[in-house]
Amino acid sequence: MKKIGLLPRIVLAIVLGIILGMFVSAPFVRGVNTVVEIIGQFIKFMVPLIILGLVAPAIAETGRGAGKLLLVTVALSYCSTLFSGFLGYFVSAAAFPSIVNPVADIDALEISGKFAPYFKIAIPPLMDVMTALVFSFLVGLGMVFTNSDSLKRIFIEFRSVVEKSIAYSLLPLLPLFIFGIFLEMTASGNAKRILADFAVIIAVFSLLTLVVIFVLFCIAGIIARRNPFKAMLKMYPAYITALGTSSSAATIPVTRAQTLANGVSREIADFTIPLCATVHLAGSTVKIVSCAVALLLAAGRGADVSLATFTGFIVLVGIMMIAAPGVPGGAVMAAIGLLESMLGFDQTQIALMIALYLTTDSIGTACNITGDGAIAIIVDKIFGSSKREK
């Protein structure tokens, strides 16, 4: 199984869960749910550590380095992420209520008496999500203003520990976690309705990622006075590469080459493309927000799909996207804490979110890296043009 990629394992877990759920006995489902419950507790334990390990060093590193060039690039990436989040919210809130079928007992699946775990093991987190987020801001800003290099090194090393924990502990457990959720949903008769809604959700946010790319290049074209359609077409090889690899990092050479072909200076391209591969996750954000709206509606919680609730969620998830680690599924793992604390997601909804996100990871990645080219054009207009004039 180690030789099989994460995405094939997720797909295999979903398929096996659906097939086995059609005929296995309730005691078997309860046994699997016992393991799923323990994994869920471990995920909850890890969430505050993920936030602390990613956000604090990200703030410390953002406050130093290339100065204005760094801040402008990160600010543009954050604005793009906010735009994508609100676009995903408004379109989903308008379209999904008439498309997504509420499943009244989706929130109660894991506590259903028929399929309840045989036992539970509580693994309390060291702190709650908002405490971890606020503490991360304080420590991160403190490291910036006090120039505390020793503390910064500690948090950078802690980030490495968190990233390794995600890569070697959380992600390998996800297929089993998702298998158990789909096994239970099938056994309870809800899988068909959920999967039917999945197809619609995927179609909607796939279209939205294309809209995000179009808008970014239109803005870049206006600012840089270039033809946005020609600029988009030149990024086509990077888009296809990202669809195939599902990795922003692996696509950097192609993204850089196509960005240079768009007339961006080598200095700006060499700086912005690797940086944006980490901090610009517009496609990931539009996916997370759209899926969050759909899953709340599927749970019969349409009243929670309010602009007030999602405004705070989008603002904070944009920060989490900037801090997301460079591992597969890092963005959705970083967002789990906010999904739980701000939107009230339970274990089943978290599993569905992870399944939706990871099975369509390449779509969001393609949007992310193609948008990197638009941001590079804008940054080049702000900084590169003046350098060439000199």
ZAMARGU-4260 file (C-alpha; in steps of 0.2 Angstrom, whole numbers, plus 5000, padded with zeros to 4 digits):
<rodrens>
0) 5000/5000/5000 | 5015/5012/5003 | 5019/5011/4984 | 5001/5017/4980 | 4998/5036/4981
5) 4987/5044/4993 | 4973/5048/4980 | 4971/5030/4974 | 4971/5024/4992 | 4957/5037/4996
10) 4947/5031/4981 | 4949/5013/4985 | 4944/5017/5003 | 4928/5025/4997 | 4924/5011/4985
15) 4927/4997/4997 | 4917/5006/5010 | 4902/5007/4999 | 4904/4989/4993 | 4906/4981/5010
20) 4893/4992/5018 | 4880/4983/5007 | 4881/4967/5015 | 4892/4967/5031 | 4884/4964/5048
25) 4882/4978/5061 | 4895/4971/5073 | 4908/4972/5059 | 4903/4991/5056 | 4904/4994/5075
30) 4922/4987/5075 | 4927/4998/5061 | 4919/5013/5069 | 4929/5009/5085 | 4945/5012/5075
35) 4937/5027/5066 | 4933/5035/5083 | 4951/5033/5089 | 4958/5041/5073 | 4945/5055/5075
40) 4951/5058/5092 | 4969/5059/5086 | 4965/5071/5073 | 4956/5083/5085 | 4972/5081/5096
45) 4983/5086/5082 | 4973/5101/5075 | 4979/5114/5088 | 4997/5108/5086 | 4995/5110/5067
50) 4989/5128/5069 | 5003/5132/5081 | 5016/5123/5071 | 5011/5132/5054 | 5005/5149/5058
55) 5018/5155/5071 | 5033/5152/5060 | 5024/5158/5044 | 5021/5175/5052 | 5039/5175/5058
60) 5046/5172/5041 | 5033/5183/5032 | 5039/5198/5043 | 5057/5197/5037 | 5066/5193/5021
65) 5063/5202/5005 | 5053/5217/5013 | 5041/5225/5002 | 5042/5212/4988 | 5038/5198/5000
70) 5023/5208/5008 | 5016/5213/4992 | 5016/5195/4985 | 5009/5188/5001 | 4995/5202/5001
75) 4990/5198/4983 | 4989/5180/4987 | 4978/5183/5002 | 4967/5195/4992 | 4965/5181/4979
80) 4961/5169/4992 | 4948/5180/5000 | 4940/5183/4983 | 4939/5164/4979 | 4932/5161/4996
85) 4918/5173/4994 | 4915/5168/4976 | 4913/5150/4982 | 4901/5155/4996 | 4889/5166/4986
90) 4888/5154/4972 | 4886/5139/4983 | 4873/5147/4995 | 4863/5152/4979 | 4864/5136/4970
95) 4866/5122/4982 | 4849/5124/4992 | 4839/5118/4977 | 4852/5104/4973 | 4859/5096/4989
100) 4847/5084/4997 | 4846/5085/5016 | 4850/5069/5025 | 4842/5071/5042 | 4853/5059/5051
105) 4870/5062/5043 | 4876/5071/5059 | 4870/5056/5070 | 4878/5042/5060 | 4893/5040/5072
110) 4882/5040/5087 | 4869/5028/5080 | 4865/5014/5093 | 4866/5001/5079 | 4883/5006/5073
115) 4890/5014/5089 | 4909/5010/5093 | 4912/4996/5105 | 4922/5009/5116 | 4929/5026/5115
120) 4946/5033/5120 | 4947/5052/5124 | 4962/5061/5118 | 4959/5079/5124 | 4969/5092/5114
125) 4981/5103/5123 | 4971/5118/5119 | 4956/5123/5109 | 4957/5129/5091 | 4955/5148/5094
130) 4967/5148/5108 | 4980/5140/5097 | 4976/5153/5083 | 4978/5168/5095 | 4993/5161/5103
135) 5001/5158/5086 | 4998/5176/5081 | 5005/5183/5097 | 5021/5172/5096 | 5023/5175/5078
140) 5022/5194/5079 | 5033/5193/5094 | 5047/5184/5085 | 5045/5197/5071 | 5047/5213/5082
145) 5060/5206/5095 | 5071/5198/5081 | 5071/5182/5091 | 5081/5170/5080 | 5083/5157/5093
150) 5064/5156/5096 | 5061/5156/5077 | 5072/5142/5075 | 5063/5132/5088 | 5046/5135/5079
155) 5053/5131/5062 | 5059/5114/5069 | 5043/5112/5077 | 5034/5115/5060 | 5045/5101/5053
160) 5039/5089/5067 | 5021/5094/5063 | 5023/5092/5044 | 5031/5075/5047 | 5017/5070/5059
165) 5004/5075/5045 | 5014/5066/5031 | 5018/5050/5041 | 5004/5049/5054 | 4988/5058/5049
170) 4988/5055/5030 | 4991/5036/5031 | 4977/5035/5043 | 4965/5045/5032 | 4960/5030/5020
175) 4955/5019/5035 | 4946/5034/5043 | 4936/5038/5026 | 4933/5019/5023 | 4924/5018/5040
180) 4913/5033/5037 | 4908/5027/5020 | 4905/5009/5027 | 4893/5016/5040 | 4884/5028/5027
185) 4881/5013/5016 | 4875/5002/5029 | 4863/5015/5035 | 4857/5019/5017 | 4863/5037/5015
190) 4878/5034/5004 | 4869/5035/4987 | 4861/5052/4991 | 4877/5059/4997 | 4887/5053/4982
195) 4874/5060/4970 | 4877/5077/4978 | 4896/5075/4977 | 4895/5075/4958 | 4886/5091/4958
200) 4897/5099/4971 | 4913/5094/4961 | 4905/5101/4945 | 4901/5118/4953 | 4918/5121/4961
205) 4927/5115/4946 | 4919/5128/4936 | 4922/5141/4950 | 4941/5137/4949 | 4940/5142/4931
210) 4931/5158/4935 | 4945/5162/4948 | 4958/5160/4935 | 4949/5171/4922 | 4946/5185/4935
215) 4964/5185/4941 | 4971/5186/4923 | 4959/5200/4919 | 4965/5210/4934 | 4983/5206/4929
220) 4979/5211/4911 | 4972/5228/4916 | 4986/5232/4929 | 5000/5227/4917 | 4991/5232/4901
225) 4992/5215/4893 | 4980/5203/4884 | 4973/5192/4898 | 4968/5178/4886 | 4985/5177/4879
230) 4993/5176/4896 | 4980/5163/4901 | 4984/5152/4886 | 5003/5153/4890 | 5000/5146/4907
235) 4991/5131/4899 | 5006/5119/4901 | 5007/5123/4919 | 4988/5119/4922 | 4989/5102/4913
240) 5005/5098/4923 | 4996/5102/4940 | 4981/5092/4935 | 4993/5077/4932 | 5004/5079/4947
245) 4992/5087/4960 | 5008/5096/4967 | 5012/5114/4966 | 5030/5111/4971 | 5032/5098/4957
250) 5025/5110/4944 | 5036/5125/4949 | 5048/5122/4934 | 5034/5123/4922 | 5025/5137/4930
255) 5041/5147/4930 | 5045/5144/4912 | 5027/5149/4907 | 5028/5164/4918 | 5044/5170/4909
260) 5036/5167/4893 | 5022/5179/4898 | 5036/5193/4899 | 5039/5193/4918 | 5057/5197/4923
265) 5068/5183/4928 | 5071/5190/4946 | 5052/5192/4949 | 5048/5175/4942 | 5061/5167/4953
270) 5055/5175/4968 | 5036/5174/4966 | 5033/5157/4959 | 5041/5147/4973 | 5033/5158/4986
275) 5016/5158/4978 | 5017/5139/4977 | 5016/5139/4996 | 5005/5154/5000 | 4993/5156/4985
280) 4979/5143/4987 | 4964/5151/4979 | 4958/5135/4971 | 4959/5126/4988 | 4949/5139/4996
285) 4935/5139/4984 | 4934/5120/4986 | 4934/5121/5005 | 4921/5134/5006 | 4909/5127/4993
290) 4911/5109/5001 | 4907/5117/5018 | 4891/5125/5012 | 4886/5109/5003 | 4889/5098/5019
295) 4880/5110/5030 | 4865/5109/5019 | 4866/5090/5018 | 4865/5090/5037 | 4849/5100/5037
300) 4858/5115/5044 | 4854/5128/5031 | 4852/5141/5044 | 4870/5140/5048 | 4875/5145/5030
305) 4874/5164/5034 | 4886/5177/5027 | 4890/5183/5045 | 4896/5165/5049 | 4906/5162/5033
310) 4914/5180/5033 | 4924/5176/5048 | 4927/5158/5042 | 4934/5164/5025 | 4945/5178/5033
315) 4953/5165/5045 | 4954/5151/5033 | 4963/5162/5021 | 4977/5164/5034 | 4977/5145/5037
320) 4979/5143/5018 | 4995/5154/5018 | 5002/5143/5032 | 4996/5126/5025 | 5011/5114/5024
325) 5018/5108/5007 | 5011/5090/5009 | 4997/5083/5000 | 4981/5088/5008 | 4989/5100/5019
330) 4977/5114/5016 | 4962/5104/5021 | 4971/5097/5036 | 4975/5115/5041 | 4957/5120/5039
335) 4949/5106/5050 | 4951/5116/5066 | 4941/5131/5059 | 4928/5119/5051 | 4925/5112/5069
340) 4926/5127/5079 | 4917/5140/5068 | 4905/5129/5057 | 4902/5115/5070 | 4908/5101/5059
345) 4907/5084/5067 | 4918/5068/5063 | 4907/5063/5049 | 4907/5080/5040 | 4926/5081/5042
350) 4928/5064/5034 | 4917/5069/5020 | 4926/5086/5018 | 4943/5077/5017 | 4936/5064/5005
355) 4929/5078/4993 | 4945/5088/4995 | 4958/5074/4992 | 4949/5066/4978 | 4949/5082/4968
360) 4965/5089/4974 | 4972/5091/4956 | 4958/5103/4952 | 4962/5115/4966 | 4981/5114/4963
365) 4979/5118/4944 | 4969/5134/4949 | 4982/5138/4962 | 4998/5137/4951 | 4989/5145/4936
370) 4984/5160/4947 | 5002/5161/4952 | 5006/5167/4935 | 4994/5181/4936 | 5001/5187/4953
375) 5018/5186/4945 | 5012/5198/4931 | 5005/5210/4944 | 5021/5210/4955 | 5032/5212/4940
380) 5022/5227/4935 | 5024/5235/4952 | 5043/5231/4955 | 5050/5223/4939 | 5046/5237/4927
385) 5054/5250/4938 | 5070/5240/4939 | 5071/5238/4920 | 5068/5257/4917 | 5083/5260/4928
</rodrens>
